Amino acid sequence: MSIEQIDTLVVGGGQAGLAMSEHLSANGVPHLVLERYRIAERWRSERWDSLVANGPAWHDRFPGFEFSDVDPSVGPNDFPHKETVADYFVAYAKRIAAPIRCGVEVLSVERNVGRPGFRLETSAGVIEANSVVAATGPFQRSIMPRMVPSDTGVVQMHSAGYRNPRQLPEGAVLVVGSGSSGTQIAEELLESGRRVYLSVGPHDRPPRAYRGHDYCWWLGVLGKWDAITREAGKEHVTIAVSGAHGGHTIDFRLLAARGMILVGRTHAYENGVISFAPDLVENLANGDANLLSVLDEADAYVARNGLNLPAEPGARTPAPDADCVKHPILSLDLAKSKIATIIWATGFAADFCWLKVDAFDEHGRPKHQRGVSAEPGIYFLGLPWLSRRGSSFIWGVWHDAKYLADQITIQRNYMAHHNASQRDGGAR
Ligand SMILES: Cc1cc2nc3c(=O)[nH]c(=O)nc-3n(C[C@H](O)[C@H](O)[C@H](O)COP(=O)(O)OP(=O)(O)OC[C@H]3O[C@@H](n4cnc5c(N)ncnc54)[C@H](O)[C@@H]3O)c2cc1C
Protein backbone atom coordinates (compact mmCIF):
# COMPACT_ATOMS: atom_id res chain seq x y z
CA MET A 1 0.00 0.00 0.00
CA SER A 2 1.40 3.44 -0.87
CA ILE A 3 2.12 5.89 1.94
CA GLU A 4 0.23 9.19 1.89
CA GLN A 5 2.56 12.12 1.11
CA ILE A 6 2.02 15.79 1.90
CA ASP A 7 4.36 18.76 1.78
CA THR A 8 3.54 20.19 5.22
CA LEU A 9 1.76 18.47 8.07
CA VAL A 10 0.29 20.65 10.84
CA VAL A 11 -0.35 18.82 14.12
CA GLY A 12 -3.24 20.34 16.11
CA GLY A 13 -6.47 21.98 15.01
CA GLY A 14 -6.73 24.81 17.52
CA GLN A 15 -6.29 28.48 16.67
CA ALA A 16 -2.59 27.93 15.91
CA GLY A 17 -3.23 25.10 13.44
CA LEU A 18 -5.92 27.12 11.67
CA ALA A 19 -3.77 30.25 11.43
CA MET A 20 -0.98 28.08 10.01
CA SER A 21 -3.34 26.58 7.44
CA GLU A 22 -4.52 30.00 6.30
CA HIS A 23 -0.99 31.27 5.66
CA LEU A 24 0.20 28.03 4.05
CA SER A 25 -2.78 28.22 1.66
CA ALA A 26 -1.99 31.86 0.90
CA ASN A 27 1.56 30.78 -0.03
CA GLY A 28 0.30 27.84 -2.10
CA VAL A 29 1.87 25.21 0.17
CA PRO A 30 0.05 21.84 0.00
CA HIS A 31 -0.70 20.83 3.59
CA LEU A 32 -2.89 18.88 5.94
CA VAL A 33 -3.99 19.65 9.52
CA LEU A 34 -4.50 16.69 11.86
CA GLU A 35 -6.59 17.20 15.02
CA ARG A 36 -7.07 14.31 17.44
CA TYR A 37 -10.51 15.47 18.64
CA ARG A 38 -12.50 18.43 17.28
CA ILE A 39 -11.51 21.89 16.06
CA ALA A 40 -10.61 24.13 19.03
CA GLU A 41 -11.29 21.20 21.37
CA ARG A 42 -9.59 22.76 24.37
CA TRP A 43 -11.99 25.71 24.35
CA ARG A 44 -14.88 23.22 24.45
CA SER A 45 -13.81 20.56 26.92
CA GLU A 46 -10.76 21.71 28.86
CA ARG A 47 -12.13 24.94 30.32
CA TRP A 48 -14.72 25.67 33.01
CA ASP A 49 -18.37 26.16 32.01
CA SER A 50 -18.70 29.90 32.54
CA LEU A 51 -15.35 30.94 30.98
CA VAL A 52 -15.44 33.93 28.65
CA ALA A 53 -12.48 35.24 26.64
CA ASN A 54 -10.05 37.38 28.61
CA GLY A 55 -9.86 39.90 25.80
CA PRO A 56 -12.72 41.79 24.12
CA ALA A 57 -14.15 40.53 20.83
CA TRP A 58 -12.65 43.39 18.81
CA HIS A 59 -9.14 42.37 19.91
CA ASP A 60 -8.91 38.62 20.60
CA ARG A 61 -9.67 37.43 17.06
CA PHE A 62 -8.08 36.82 13.68
CA PRO A 63 -7.90 39.79 11.29
CA GLY A 64 -10.72 39.93 8.75
CA PHE A 65 -13.28 37.90 10.72
CA GLU A 66 -15.39 39.25 13.57
CA PHE A 67 -17.12 37.35 16.36
CA SER A 68 -20.34 39.02 15.20
CA ASP A 69 -19.91 37.15 11.89
CA VAL A 70 -20.56 34.00 13.92
CA ASP A 71 -22.95 35.36 16.54
CA PRO A 72 -24.54 38.75 15.76
CA SER A 73 -25.35 39.26 19.45
CA VAL A 74 -21.61 39.62 20.29
CA GLY A 75 -20.63 43.29 20.33
CA PRO A 76 -17.02 44.46 19.82
CA ASN A 77 -16.54 45.18 23.53
CA ASP A 78 -18.11 41.92 24.72
CA PHE A 79 -16.09 39.00 26.06
CA PRO A 80 -17.30 35.98 24.08
CA HIS A 81 -18.25 32.80 25.92
CA LYS A 82 -15.83 29.87 25.38
CA GLU A 83 -18.36 27.99 23.21
CA THR A 84 -18.64 31.06 20.98
CA VAL A 85 -14.85 31.15 20.74
CA ALA A 86 -14.86 27.49 19.62
CA ASP A 87 -17.73 28.18 17.17
CA TYR A 88 -15.70 31.09 15.80
CA PHE A 89 -12.78 28.78 14.96
CA VAL A 90 -15.06 26.14 13.42
CA ALA A 91 -16.56 28.87 11.21
CA TYR A 92 -13.07 30.16 10.43
CA ALA A 93 -11.89 26.72 9.32
CA LYS A 94 -14.86 26.57 6.95
CA ARG A 95 -14.23 30.09 5.69
CA ILE A 96 -10.62 29.35 4.74
CA ALA A 97 -11.49 25.81 3.58
CA ALA A 98 -8.80 24.42 5.89
CA PRO A 99 -7.77 20.89 4.88
CA ILE A 100 -8.32 19.48 8.35
CA ARG A 101 -8.92 15.89 9.45
CA CYS A 102 -10.45 15.58 12.90
CA GLY A 103 -10.26 12.45 15.03
CA VAL A 104 -6.70 11.66 13.93
CA GLU A 105 -3.94 11.70 16.53
CA VAL A 106 -0.28 12.01 15.62
CA LEU A 107 1.50 9.33 17.64
CA SER A 108 5.09 9.92 16.54
CA VAL A 109 7.21 11.94 14.15
CA GLU A 110 10.66 10.72 13.05
CA ARG A 111 13.11 11.96 10.46
CA ASN A 112 13.45 9.79 7.36
CA VAL A 113 16.87 8.16 7.05
CA GLY A 114 18.94 9.02 3.98
CA ARG A 115 16.26 11.15 2.35
CA PRO A 116 14.42 14.39 3.21
CA GLY A 117 11.29 14.64 5.27
CA PHE A 118 9.56 12.94 8.18
CA ARG A 119 7.52 9.83 8.83
CA LEU A 120 4.41 10.34 10.97
CA GLU A 121 2.65 7.46 12.68
CA THR A 122 -0.94 8.49 13.22
CA SER A 123 -4.01 6.77 14.61
CA ALA A 124 -5.15 6.48 10.96
CA GLY A 125 -1.95 5.20 9.39
CA VAL A 126 1.41 6.52 8.21
CA ILE A 127 1.91 9.87 6.46
CA GLU A 128 5.14 11.37 5.13
CA ALA A 129 5.79 15.11 5.07
CA ASN A 130 8.67 17.44 4.18
CA SER A 131 7.83 19.80 7.03
CA VAL A 132 5.95 19.38 10.31
CA VAL A 133 4.43 22.20 12.37
CA ALA A 134 3.76 21.35 16.02
CA ALA A 135 0.67 23.42 16.85
CA THR A 136 -0.42 21.37 19.84
CA GLY A 137 -0.90 24.29 22.16
CA PRO A 138 0.84 26.31 24.85
CA PHE A 139 -0.99 24.45 27.64
CA GLN A 140 -0.68 20.73 27.00
CA ARG A 141 -0.18 19.05 30.36
CA SER A 142 -1.52 20.25 33.72
CA ILE A 143 1.08 20.98 36.38
CA MET A 144 -0.27 19.74 39.72
CA PRO A 145 2.21 19.75 42.62
CA ARG A 146 2.23 16.47 44.57
CA MET A 147 2.28 18.36 47.84
CA VAL A 148 -0.88 17.02 49.48
CA PRO A 149 -1.17 13.21 49.55
CA SER A 150 -4.16 11.73 47.74
CA ASP A 151 -5.40 9.87 50.85
CA THR A 152 -6.25 12.96 52.93
CA GLY A 153 -9.93 12.84 51.98
CA VAL A 154 -9.66 16.25 50.28
CA VAL A 155 -10.70 16.35 46.62
CA GLN A 156 -7.87 17.73 44.50
CA MET A 157 -8.10 18.86 40.90
CA HIS A 158 -6.28 21.04 38.42
CA SER A 159 -8.03 24.16 37.07
CA ALA A 160 -8.28 22.31 33.72
CA GLY A 161 -10.61 19.81 35.46
CA TYR A 162 -12.80 22.41 37.18
CA ARG A 163 -16.22 22.95 35.56
CA ASN A 164 -18.56 24.66 38.07
CA PRO A 165 -19.25 24.99 41.84
CA ARG A 166 -21.87 22.17 41.78
CA GLN A 167 -19.16 19.69 40.83
CA LEU A 168 -17.39 20.14 44.20
CA PRO A 169 -18.27 18.44 47.50
CA GLU A 170 -19.81 20.58 50.25
CA GLY A 171 -17.28 22.63 52.19
CA ALA A 172 -14.62 25.26 51.82
CA VAL A 173 -12.26 25.42 48.85
CA LEU A 174 -8.58 26.34 48.65
CA VAL A 175 -7.66 27.71 45.22
CA VAL A 176 -3.90 27.76 44.64
CA GLY A 177 -2.73 30.28 42.04
CA SER A 178 -3.57 33.90 41.32
CA GLY A 179 -3.34 33.99 37.55
CA SER A 180 -6.44 34.47 35.43
CA SER A 181 -7.73 30.93 35.96
CA GLY A 182 -7.26 30.76 39.74
CA THR A 183 -8.67 34.21 40.32
CA GLN A 184 -11.73 33.71 38.13
CA ILE A 185 -12.50 30.28 39.59
CA ALA A 186 -12.09 31.59 43.15
CA GLU A 187 -14.44 34.49 42.43
CA GLU A 188 -17.06 32.17 40.92
CA LEU A 189 -16.89 29.92 43.99
CA LEU A 190 -17.22 32.91 46.32
CA GLU A 191 -20.29 34.09 44.41
CA SER A 192 -21.82 30.62 44.74
CA GLY A 193 -21.69 30.97 48.53
CA ARG A 194 -18.56 28.92 49.25
CA ARG A 195 -15.93 29.81 51.80
CA VAL A 196 -12.87 30.38 49.61
CA TYR A 197 -9.18 30.60 50.43
CA LEU A 198 -7.04 31.97 47.60
CA SER A 199 -3.29 31.39 47.61
CA VAL A 200 -1.79 34.48 45.98
CA GLY A 201 1.64 34.23 44.36
CA PRO A 202 3.60 36.79 42.34
CA HIS A 203 1.29 38.29 39.72
CA ASP A 204 0.70 41.20 37.38
CA ARG A 205 -2.76 42.73 37.45
CA PRO A 206 -3.23 45.26 34.70
CA PRO A 207 -6.36 47.42 34.82
CA ARG A 208 -9.24 45.88 32.88
CA ALA A 209 -9.86 49.30 31.39
CA TYR A 210 -8.39 52.76 31.96
CA ARG A 211 -9.41 56.17 30.67
CA GLY A 212 -11.98 54.57 28.39
CA HIS A 213 -9.85 51.88 26.76
CA ASP A 214 -9.47 48.17 27.52
CA TYR A 215 -6.03 47.01 28.68
CA CYS A 216 -5.65 45.05 25.41
CA TRP A 217 -5.64 48.43 23.65
CA TRP A 218 -3.16 49.90 26.13
CA LEU A 219 -0.81 46.94 25.83
CA GLY A 220 -1.01 47.37 22.06
CA VAL A 221 -0.27 51.09 21.85
CA LEU A 222 2.42 50.80 24.52
CA GLY A 223 4.14 48.09 22.46
CA LYS A 224 3.80 45.45 25.19
CA TRP A 225 2.16 42.72 23.09
CA ASP A 226 5.24 42.94 20.89
CA ALA A 227 7.77 42.71 23.73
CA ILE A 228 10.18 39.95 22.74
CA THR A 229 11.42 38.89 26.17
CA ARG A 230 9.96 38.78 29.62
CA GLU A 231 11.20 41.36 32.07
CA ALA A 232 14.12 39.97 34.08
CA GLY A 233 12.84 38.57 37.38
CA LYS A 234 9.28 38.27 36.07
CA GLU A 235 9.67 34.89 34.31
CA HIS A 236 7.24 33.17 36.70
CA VAL A 237 4.77 35.99 37.18
CA THR A 238 1.19 35.23 36.11
CA ILE A 239 -1.33 37.76 34.84
CA ALA A 240 -4.63 38.19 36.65
CA VAL A 241 -7.29 39.48 34.26
CA SER A 242 -10.95 38.66 33.86
CA GLY A 243 -13.62 39.15 31.23
CA ALA A 244 -16.30 37.77 33.57
CA HIS A 245 -19.42 39.92 34.14
CA GLY A 246 -18.48 42.22 31.29
CA GLY A 247 -14.87 42.50 32.51
CA HIS A 248 -13.42 44.04 35.68
CA THR A 249 -10.01 44.78 37.13
CA ILE A 250 -8.80 42.07 39.50
CA ASP A 251 -8.34 43.71 42.89
CA PHE A 252 -7.46 41.09 45.50
CA ARG A 253 -8.25 43.49 48.34
CA LEU A 254 -11.79 43.93 47.01
CA LEU A 255 -12.18 40.16 46.82
CA ALA A 256 -11.05 39.97 50.46
CA ALA A 257 -13.58 42.68 51.38
CA ARG A 258 -16.25 40.42 49.84
CA GLY A 259 -15.20 37.54 52.09
CA MET A 260 -12.43 35.75 50.21
CA ILE A 261 -9.57 34.75 52.49
CA LEU A 262 -6.22 35.53 50.93
CA VAL A 263 -3.08 33.60 51.86
CA GLY A 264 0.49 33.66 50.54
CA ARG A 265 2.11 31.14 48.19
CA THR A 266 1.28 27.53 49.13
CA HIS A 267 4.44 26.18 50.59
CA ALA A 268 4.18 22.72 52.21
CA TYR A 269 1.90 20.10 53.76
CA GLU A 270 2.36 17.99 56.85
CA ASN A 271 -0.03 16.01 59.05
CA GLY A 272 -3.21 17.62 57.78
CA VAL A 273 -1.78 21.15 57.90
CA ILE A 274 -1.01 23.19 54.80
CA SER A 275 1.38 26.11 55.16
CA PHE A 276 1.87 29.33 53.23
CA ALA A 277 4.89 31.53 52.59
CA PRO A 278 4.88 34.87 54.45
CA ASP A 279 4.72 36.72 51.12
CA LEU A 280 1.07 37.77 50.78
CA VAL A 281 1.66 41.45 51.53
CA GLU A 282 4.69 41.57 49.24
CA ASN A 283 2.84 39.83 46.38
CA LEU A 284 -0.10 42.24 46.70
CA ALA A 285 2.27 45.23 46.78
CA ASN A 286 4.08 44.04 43.64
CA GLY A 287 0.73 43.49 41.89
CA ASP A 288 -0.29 47.05 42.83
CA ALA A 289 3.04 48.38 41.55
CA ASN A 290 2.42 46.61 38.24
CA LEU A 291 -1.05 48.17 37.96
CA LEU A 292 0.33 51.63 38.73
CA SER A 293 3.15 51.24 36.20
CA VAL A 294 0.60 50.55 33.45
CA LEU A 295 -1.44 53.59 34.55
CA ASP A 296 1.72 55.76 34.55
CA GLU A 297 2.68 54.64 31.05
CA ALA A 298 -0.89 55.16 29.85
CA ASP A 299 -0.99 58.69 31.31
CA ALA A 300 2.33 59.51 29.66
CA TYR A 301 1.00 58.20 26.34
CA VAL A 302 -2.13 60.37 26.65
CA ALA A 303 -0.05 63.46 27.44
CA ARG A 304 2.50 62.80 24.67
CA ASN A 305 -0.18 62.39 22.04
CA GLY A 306 -2.56 65.04 23.38
CA LEU A 307 -5.42 62.53 23.49
CA ASN A 308 -8.77 63.57 24.85
CA LEU A 309 -9.34 60.68 27.28
CA PRO A 310 -11.02 61.42 30.63
CA ALA A 311 -8.69 61.24 33.67
CA GLU A 312 -9.45 58.43 36.13
CA PRO A 313 -7.76 59.25 39.44
CA GLY A 314 -9.90 56.67 41.32
CA ALA A 315 -8.02 53.87 39.52
CA ARG A 316 -5.00 54.60 41.72
CA THR A 317 -6.72 54.31 45.09
CA PRO A 318 -6.22 50.89 46.67
CA ALA A 319 -9.10 49.27 48.54
CA PRO A 320 -8.56 49.03 52.34
CA ASP A 321 -6.77 45.97 53.68
CA ALA A 322 -9.04 43.24 55.05
CA ASP A 323 -8.10 41.27 58.18
CA CYS A 324 -6.50 38.45 56.18
CA VAL A 325 -4.07 41.00 54.68
CA LYS A 326 -3.36 42.76 57.97
CA HIS A 327 -2.75 39.45 59.76
CA PRO A 328 -1.80 36.87 57.11
CA ILE A 329 -2.61 33.23 57.84
CA LEU A 330 0.54 31.12 57.62
CA SER A 331 -0.99 27.67 58.03
CA LEU A 332 -4.37 25.97 57.91
CA ASP A 333 -5.53 22.69 59.35
CA LEU A 334 -7.52 21.33 56.41
CA ALA A 335 -10.03 19.45 58.55
CA LYS A 336 -10.58 22.26 61.07
CA SER A 337 -11.03 24.82 58.29
CA LYS A 338 -13.45 22.39 56.57
CA ILE A 339 -11.50 22.55 53.31
CA ALA A 340 -13.02 19.80 51.17
CA THR A 341 -11.44 20.74 47.84
CA ILE A 342 -8.11 22.06 46.61
CA ILE A 343 -8.03 23.48 43.08
CA TRP A 344 -4.51 23.79 41.73
CA ALA A 345 -4.51 26.66 39.23
CA THR A 346 -0.79 26.15 38.88
CA GLY A 347 -0.33 26.23 35.14
CA PHE A 348 0.66 23.90 32.35
CA ALA A 349 3.72 22.37 30.73
CA ALA A 350 4.56 21.39 27.18
CA ASP A 351 4.54 17.72 26.18
CA PHE A 352 6.19 16.82 22.90
CA CYS A 353 6.88 13.16 23.65
CA TRP A 354 5.50 12.25 20.20
CA LEU A 355 8.05 14.46 18.44
CA LYS A 356 11.15 12.22 18.24
CA VAL A 357 13.55 14.69 16.64
CA ASP A 358 16.57 16.71 17.70
CA ALA A 359 14.71 19.92 18.49
CA PHE A 360 14.88 19.99 22.31
CA ASP A 361 17.38 21.06 24.94
CA GLU A 362 18.48 18.93 27.90
CA HIS A 363 15.35 19.99 29.83
CA GLY A 364 13.07 18.92 26.97
CA ARG A 365 12.30 22.51 26.00
CA PRO A 366 11.93 23.28 22.28
CA LYS A 367 15.08 24.81 20.75
CA HIS A 368 13.90 27.33 18.18
CA GLN A 369 14.14 30.83 16.82
CA ARG A 370 10.72 32.40 16.28
CA GLY A 371 9.35 28.85 15.90
CA VAL A 372 11.96 27.62 13.41
CA SER A 373 13.42 24.68 15.30
CA ALA A 374 16.97 23.38 15.57
CA GLU A 375 15.86 20.36 13.50
CA PRO A 376 15.43 21.55 9.89
CA GLY A 377 11.84 20.99 8.75
CA ILE A 378 10.31 21.06 12.24
CA TYR A 379 8.44 24.20 13.36
CA PHE A 380 6.72 25.20 16.62
CA LEU A 381 3.71 27.49 16.81
CA GLY A 382 1.56 28.84 19.65
CA LEU A 383 4.15 28.53 22.44
CA PRO A 384 4.31 31.30 25.06
CA TRP A 385 6.81 33.96 23.97
CA LEU A 386 7.54 32.12 20.70
CA SER A 387 8.39 35.46 19.13
CA ARG A 388 6.77 37.93 21.56
CA ARG A 389 4.32 38.33 24.43
CA GLY A 390 1.30 37.94 22.12
CA SER A 391 2.46 34.59 20.69
CA SER A 392 0.14 32.30 22.66
CA PHE A 393 -2.90 34.52 22.26
CA ILE A 394 -5.45 34.39 19.44
CA TRP A 395 -4.30 37.60 17.85
CA GLY A 396 -0.56 36.93 18.20
CA VAL A 397 -0.49 33.37 16.87
CA TRP A 398 -1.90 34.55 13.53
CA HIS A 399 1.14 36.78 12.98
CA ASP A 400 3.63 34.08 14.05
CA ALA A 401 1.95 31.63 11.63
CA LYS A 402 2.52 34.07 8.78
CA TYR A 403 6.25 34.16 9.55
CA LEU A 404 6.48 30.36 9.71
CA ALA A 405 4.58 29.95 6.43
CA ASP A 406 7.13 32.27 4.82
CA GLN A 407 10.03 30.24 6.26
CA ILE A 408 8.53 27.00 4.95
CA THR A 409 8.03 28.64 1.54
CA ILE A 410 11.64 29.84 1.45
CA GLN A 411 12.88 26.28 2.09
CA ARG A 412 10.51 24.93 -0.59
CA ASN A 413 11.95 27.45 -3.05
CA TYR A 414 15.52 26.31 -2.31
CA MET A 415 14.48 22.69 -2.92
CA ALA A 416 12.67 23.70 -6.13
CA HIS A 417 15.88 25.37 -7.32
CA HIS A 418 17.86 22.23 -6.52
CA ASN A 419 15.39 20.01 -8.36
CA ALA A 420 15.39 22.32 -11.41
CA SER A 421 19.22 22.36 -11.45
CA GLN A 422 19.28 18.56 -11.30
CA ARG A 423 16.93 18.40 -14.27
CA ASP A 424 19.16 20.91 -16.14
CA GLY A 425 22.16 18.67 -15.59
CA GLY A 426 23.90 19.81 -12.42
CA ALA A 427 23.44 21.89 -9.32
CA ARG A 428 24.65 25.50 -9.09
C1 LIG B 1 -8.31 29.32 30.74
C2 LIG B 1 -7.69 29.94 29.51
C3 LIG B 1 -8.26 31.08 28.96
C4 LIG B 1 -7.69 31.68 27.83
N1 LIG B 1 -8.27 32.79 27.32
C5 LIG B 1 -7.70 33.40 26.25
C6 LIG B 1 -8.29 34.58 25.70
O1 LIG B 1 -9.28 35.07 26.18
N2 LIG B 1 -7.71 35.16 24.62
C7 LIG B 1 -6.59 34.60 24.05
O2 LIG B 1 -6.11 35.17 23.06
N3 LIG B 1 -6.02 33.50 24.55
C8 LIG B 1 -6.54 32.89 25.63
N4 LIG B 1 -5.97 31.75 26.15
C9 LIG B 1 -4.68 31.30 25.57
C10 LIG B 1 -4.83 30.54 24.23
O3 LIG B 1 -5.57 31.33 23.34
C11 LIG B 1 -5.49 29.19 24.37
O4 LIG B 1 -4.72 28.42 25.27
C12 LIG B 1 -5.62 28.44 23.05
O5 LIG B 1 -6.37 27.27 23.28
C13 LIG B 1 -4.29 28.06 22.40
O6 LIG B 1 -4.54 27.63 21.07
P1 LIG B 1 -3.56 26.63 20.30
O7 LIG B 1 -4.16 26.34 18.98
O8 LIG B 1 -2.18 27.16 20.32
O9 LIG B 1 -3.57 25.34 21.21
P2 LIG B 1 -4.79 24.41 21.63
O10 LIG B 1 -6.06 25.13 21.71
O11 LIG B 1 -4.31 23.67 22.81
O12 LIG B 1 -4.91 23.44 20.36
C14 LIG B 1 -4.02 22.38 20.12
C15 LIG B 1 -4.80 21.25 19.53
O13 LIG B 1 -3.89 20.20 19.23
C16 LIG B 1 -4.54 18.97 19.43
N5 LIG B 1 -3.50 17.95 19.62
C17 LIG B 1 -2.61 17.87 20.64
N6 LIG B 1 -1.77 16.82 20.46
C18 LIG B 1 -2.13 16.25 19.28
C19 LIG B 1 -1.63 15.14 18.55
N7 LIG B 1 -0.59 14.42 18.98
N8 LIG B 1 -2.24 14.82 17.37
C20 LIG B 1 -3.28 15.56 16.92
N9 LIG B 1 -3.79 16.62 17.58
C21 LIG B 1 -3.22 16.97 18.75
C22 LIG B 1 -5.40 19.22 20.66
O14 LIG B 1 -6.49 18.31 20.71
C23 LIG B 1 -5.85 20.67 20.45
O15 LIG B 1 -7.12 20.77 19.84
C24 LIG B 1 -6.52 31.12 27.25
C25 LIG B 1 -5.96 29.96 27.82
C26 LIG B 1 -6.53 29.38 28.93
C27 LIG B 1 -5.89 28.13 29.53
The ligand as a Gaussian input file, in Angstrom:
#p B3LYP/6-31G(d) Opt

LIG

0 1
 C       -8.307000      29.322000      30.741000
 C       -7.692000      29.944000      29.509000
 C       -8.261000      31.081000      28.957000
 C       -7.692000      31.679000      27.833000
 N       -8.269000      32.792000      27.322000
 C       -7.703000      33.403000      26.255000
 C       -8.286000      34.585000      25.700000
 O       -9.279000      35.071000      26.179000
 N       -7.707000      35.155000      24.624000
 C       -6.591000      34.604000      24.046000
 O       -6.110000      35.167000      23.060000
 N       -6.015000      33.497000      24.551000
 C       -6.539000      32.887000      25.628000
 N       -5.969000      31.749000      26.148000
 C       -4.675000      31.300000      25.573000
 C       -4.830000      30.544000      24.229000
 O       -5.573000      31.328000      23.344000
 C       -5.493000      29.192000      24.370000
 O       -4.717000      28.416000      25.265000
 C       -5.623000      28.441000      23.052000
 O       -6.373000      27.271000      23.279000
 C       -4.289000      28.064000      22.400000
 O       -4.536000      27.633000      21.068000
 P       -3.561000      26.630000      20.299000
 O       -4.157000      26.335000      18.976000
 O       -2.177000      27.157000      20.323000
 O       -3.570000      25.338000      21.213000
 P       -4.794000      24.405000      21.628000
 O       -6.059000      25.133000      21.714000
 O       -4.312000      23.669000      22.815000
 O       -4.909000      23.438000      20.358000
 C       -4.019000      22.384000      20.124000
 C       -4.804000      21.252000      19.527000
 O       -3.893000      20.195000      19.227000
 C       -4.540000      18.970000      19.433000
 N       -3.496000      17.953000      19.618000
 C       -2.610000      17.865000      20.641000
 N       -1.769000      16.822000      20.462000
 C       -2.127000      16.249000      19.280000
 C       -1.630000      15.137000      18.550000
 N       -0.588000      14.421000      18.983000
 N       -2.240000      14.819000      17.374000
 C       -3.279000      15.563000      16.916000
 N       -3.788000      16.616000      17.580000
 C       -3.221000      16.968000      18.749000
 C       -5.404000      19.216000      20.659000
 O       -6.485000      18.314000      20.712000
 C       -5.853000      20.667000      20.448000
 O       -7.121000      20.767000      19.843000
 C       -6.525000      31.121000      27.248000
 C       -5.958000      29.959000      27.817000
 C       -6.531000      29.376000      28.931000
 C       -5.893000      28.129000      29.534000

